[in-house]
Amino acid sequence: MAFRAAVRHRVLHICIAASLATAACAGQIRPALTPTPRSEALLILPGFGYGRGAEQTLRALAPEVGAAGLDLYVPSYISRRGLDRSREHLNDFIHKHRLERYDRLHVFAFIAGGWSFNPLAEQRGLANLATVVYDRSPLQERAARIATDHLHFLTWVRYGTPVFDLARTPYPPLAASGVRVALLIETRPTTFISKRAAAARQYGPFQFDCDSFAQPHDDCAFISKNHDQMYQHFSEVLPEVLTFIRTGRFSSAAVRQPPAIDPLADDLALVKGSLRLGTPEGVPYGLAPPYDFALLKGVPYDGAR
């Protein structure tokens, strides 16, 4: 009995610590006042992966975004009380910073950002909305369901209820006319998903095809990163975002072929080890030629495993 009480006491302390750590959330990013206001803005909508490190990464990109002629905004809007309240916070941010005054508003939405923004955009009717680039992932989009079904209490301690809302809410596609839309699809699993591969597979086959994301789009590309890396290395993502904003297409260097193998294959570690012998770091799970992953693996990925 004493042992069980000690374990419960320890778990409680861990939960409280996690809750306090979450309370010290990342802050908002907005441009400094300039003598000549810019006519365009980039609104980046983070999700559950937005922490202090991600804030620093995005804040450091403000000069590059400014050099491209855009003001950078990043709200801290996710609420423990759910997606509806998060949407209210996002609406308040847009109103407070008068984003409607810009001639053109461009949006990059991480996964939870899309679920939050799309219904608001439809309801609010952002007349200056010009571009939306969505971060999507058939792998990471199962994280909310796994957390809800298998880690419910700890998920509530750390995030509150928005994860549960995301898990049970079908994706609400954006159907605004005159808005150019693109998808950037992650092809790597996070550690969270890799450790729970069996649970992830229970929800059905992984579909990487661009049309499987229930979002009409003008362009679509695959990026050799997992969800955590999208935050950590957003400096490598930004050039493609800016290219799409200016041209309506990703660059010619963007990869438009889905993964040739199952990113959660049991022997993926062997494939990664082989690749590291003769390829640059970052290529595993990636789609850059001339590496034929189907030959390395021996079994092409058809989404059925």
C-alpha positions in Angstrom: 0.0 0.0 0.0 2.8 2.4 0.9 4.4 1.7 -2.5 1.2 2.4 -4.4 0.7 5.6 -2.5 4.3 6.7 -3.3 3.7 5.9 -7.0 0.5 7.9 -7.0 2.2 10.8 -5.2 5.0 10.7 -7.8 2.6 10.6 -10.7 0.7 13.6 -9.3 3.9 15.6 -9.0 4.8 14.7 -12.6 1.4 15.8 -13.8 1.6 19.1 -11.9 5.1 19.8 -13.3 3.8 19.1 -16.8 0.9 21.4 -16.3 3.1 24.2 -15.0 5.6 23.7 -17.9 2.7 24.1 -20.3 1.5 27.3 -18.6 4.9 28.8 -19.6 3.8 28.8 -23.2 5.4 30.4 -26.1 4.6 34.0 -26.8 3.1 35.9 -29.7 5.1 37.4 -32.5 4.1 40.6 -34.2 6.1 43.2 -36.3 7.7 46.3 -34.9 6.2 49.6 -36.0 7.8 50.9 -39.2 7.5 54.4 -40.8 6.1 52.7 -44.0 3.7 50.0 -43.2 3.8 46.9 -45.4 0.8 45.9 -47.5 1.1 42.2 -47.0 1.3 40.0 -43.9 2.1 36.4 -43.2 0.2 34.8 -40.3 1.7 31.5 -39.0 -0.7 29.4 -37.0 1.1 27.0 -34.7 -0.4 24.0 -33.0 0.4 21.8 -30.0 4.1 21.8 -30.9 4.6 25.5 -30.3 7.0 26.0 -27.5 9.8 28.4 -26.5 12.2 26.8 -29.0 9.7 27.1 -31.9 9.0 30.7 -30.9 12.7 31.6 -31.1 13.0 29.9 -34.5 10.0 31.7 -35.9 11.0 35.1 -34.4 14.5 34.8 -35.9 12.8 34.6 -39.4 11.1 37.9 -39.0 13.9 39.8 -40.9 13.7 37.3 -43.8 10.0 37.6 -44.0 10.3 41.4 -43.8 12.8 41.4 -46.6 10.2 39.5 -48.7 7.8 42.4 -48.1 5.6 40.8 -45.4 4.9 41.5 -41.8 5.1 38.4 -39.6 2.5 37.5 -37.1 2.4 34.3 -34.9 -0.4 34.2 -32.3 -0.4 32.1 -29.1 -4.1 31.1 -29.3 -4.5 27.4 -28.4 -6.7 27.2 -25.3 -7.0 24.4 -22.8 -10.8 24.9 -23.0 -10.9 23.5 -26.6 -10.9 24.3 -30.3 -13.9 26.6 -30.1 -12.2 28.8 -27.4 -9.0 28.6 -29.4 -10.9 29.9 -32.4 -12.2 32.8 -30.4 -8.6 33.7 -29.3 -7.5 33.6 -32.9 -10.4 35.8 -33.9 -9.5 38.3 -31.2 -5.8 38.3 -32.4 -6.9 39.0 -35.9 -9.1 41.8 -34.8 -6.7 43.3 -32.2 -3.8 43.5 -34.8 -6.1 44.7 -37.6 -5.0 42.1 -40.1 -7.9 43.1 -42.3 -6.1 46.4 -43.1 -3.5 44.6 -45.2 -4.1 44.3 -48.9 -3.1 40.6 -48.9 -3.1 38.2 -46.0 -1.1 34.9 -46.3 -1.5 32.0 -43.8 0.7 29.1 -43.0 -1.2 26.7 -40.8 0.3 23.8 -38.8 -2.1 20.9 -38.3 -4.1 22.3 -35.4 -3.9 25.7 -37.1 -5.9 24.4 -40.0 -8.6 22.9 -37.8 -8.8 26.2 -36.0 -8.6 28.6 -38.9 -10.8 27.2 -41.6 -14.2 27.5 -39.8 -13.2 31.0 -38.7 -12.2 32.0 -42.2 -15.5 30.8 -43.5 -17.5 32.5 -40.8 -15.5 35.8 -40.7 -15.1 36.1 -44.4 -11.6 37.5 -44.6 -11.8 39.6 -47.8 -8.0 40.0 -48.0 -7.1 36.4 -47.6 -4.9 35.5 -50.5 -2.9 32.4 -49.7 -3.1 29.4 -47.3 -0.3 26.8 -47.0 -1.3 23.8 -44.8 1.1 21.5 -43.0 -0.5 18.0 -43.2 0.6 14.6 -42.2 -1.1 11.2 -42.3 1.2 10.2 -39.5 1.0 13.1 -37.1 -2.7 13.6 -37.6 -3.2 10.4 -35.7 -1.4 11.6 -32.7 -4.5 13.3 -31.3 -6.5 10.1 -31.6 -3.7 8.1 -30.0 -3.4 10.6 -27.1 -7.2 10.6 -26.6 -7.6 6.8 -26.7 -4.5 5.7 -24.8 -3.1 8.7 -22.9 -6.3 10.6 -22.0 -5.6 11.8 -18.5 -2.0 12.9 -19.2 -3.1 14.6 -22.4 -5.7 16.5 -20.4 -3.1 17.5 -17.8 -0.7 18.9 -20.4 -3.0 20.4 -23.0 -6.6 20.4 -21.7 -9.4 19.5 -24.1 -8.3 20.8 -27.6 -6.5 17.6 -28.4 -9.7 15.7 -27.8 -11.6 18.1 -30.0 -9.1 17.6 -32.8 -9.3 13.8 -32.4 -13.1 13.7 -32.9 -13.5 16.6 -35.4 -13.3 15.7 -39.1 -11.1 18.1 -41.1 -13.1 21.2 -42.1 -11.9 22.1 -45.6 -11.4 25.7 -46.7 -13.6 26.6 -49.7 -13.0 30.3 -50.0 -13.0 31.5 -53.6 -10.1 33.4 -54.9 -7.7 32.0 -52.3 -4.6 30.0 -53.5 -4.1 26.9 -51.4 -1.2 24.5 -51.1 -0.3 21.4 -49.0 3.1 20.5 -47.5 3.0 16.9 -46.5 5.3 15.6 -43.8 6.8 12.1 -44.7 8.6 11.3 -41.4 7.1 10.1 -38.1 7.8 11.8 -34.8 9.2 9.9 -31.9 5.7 9.9 -30.4 4.3 8.1 -33.5 7.2 5.8 -34.0 6.9 4.5 -30.4 3.2 3.9 -31.0 3.3 2.5 -34.5 0.9 -0.3 -33.7 -1.7 2.1 -32.3 -1.3 4.4 -35.3 -1.9 1.5 -37.7 -5.2 0.6 -36.0 -6.8 3.6 -37.6 -6.3 2.3 -41.1 -3.7 2.6 -43.9 -1.6 5.7 -44.2 -2.7 7.8 -47.2 -0.1 10.2 -48.6 -1.9 11.0 -51.8 -2.5 14.8 -52.0 -6.2 14.3 -52.7 -6.7 12.2 -49.5 -6.5 15.2 -47.2 -10.0 16.5 -48.1 -8.6 20.0 -49.0 -8.9 21.4 -52.5 -5.5 22.8 -53.4 -3.5 24.4 -56.2 -0.2 22.7 -55.4 1.1 20.0 -53.2 4.6 18.8 -52.2 6.2 16.4 -49.8 8.7 17.4 -47.3 11.3 15.1 -45.6 10.6 16.2 -42.1 8.5 15.1 -39.1 6.2 17.4 -37.2 8.7 18.4 -34.6 11.2 19.2 -37.3 8.7 21.4 -39.1 9.0 23.7 -36.1 12.7 23.3 -35.4 13.7 23.8 -39.0 11.1 26.1 -40.3 13.9 28.2 -41.9 14.1 25.4 -44.5 10.3 25.4 -45.1 9.9 29.2 -45.4 11.5 29.5 -48.9 8.9 27.2 -50.4 6.1 29.1 -48.6 7.4 32.4 -50.0 7.7 30.9 -53.5 4.1 29.8 -53.4 2.9 33.1 -52.1 4.6 34.9 -55.0 3.9 32.4 -57.8 1.0 30.2 -56.8 3.3 27.2 -57.1 6.1 25.6 -55.1 9.5 25.7 -56.7 10.7 23.2 -59.3 12.9 21.6 -56.6 9.9 20.7 -54.5 9.2 17.0 -54.3 5.9 15.9 -55.6 6.1 12.1 -55.3 4.7 10.4 -52.2 6.9 8.1 -50.1 8.0 4.9 -51.8 8.1 2.9 -48.5 6.1 2.7 -45.3 7.7 5.3 -42.9 6.8 3.0 -40.0 8.3 -0.2 -41.5 9.7 -2.5 -38.8 13.1 -2.6 -40.4 13.2 1.1 -41.1 16.3 1.5 -38.8 18.2 -0.8 -41.2 17.2 1.3 -44.2 18.2 4.5 -42.4 21.6 3.0 -41.4 22.2 2.0 -45.0 21.4 5.5 -46.3 23.6 7.2 -43.8 26.6 5.4 -45.2 26.4 7.3 -48.5 23.8 10.0 -48.3 23.4 13.3 -46.6 21.7 13.5 -43.2 18.0 14.2 -43.7 17.5 11.9 -46.7 15.9 9.0 -44.8 12.1 8.9 -45.4 12.8 11.7 -47.9 12.0 11.4 -51.6 15.1 13.0 -53.2 16.5 11.1 -56.1 18.5 9.1 -57.0 17.8 6.9 -53.9 15.3 4.1 -54.9 13.7 3.3 -51.5 11.6 0.5 -53.0 14.8 -1.3 -53.9 16.5 -0.6 -50.6 13.4 -1.8 -48.7 12.5 -4.6 -51.1 8.8 -3.9 -50.6 7.1 -0.8 -52.1 4.8 1.1 -49.7 1.2 0.8 -50.8 -0.4 2.0 -47.7 -1.7 -1.4 -46.7 0.8 -2.5 -44.1 
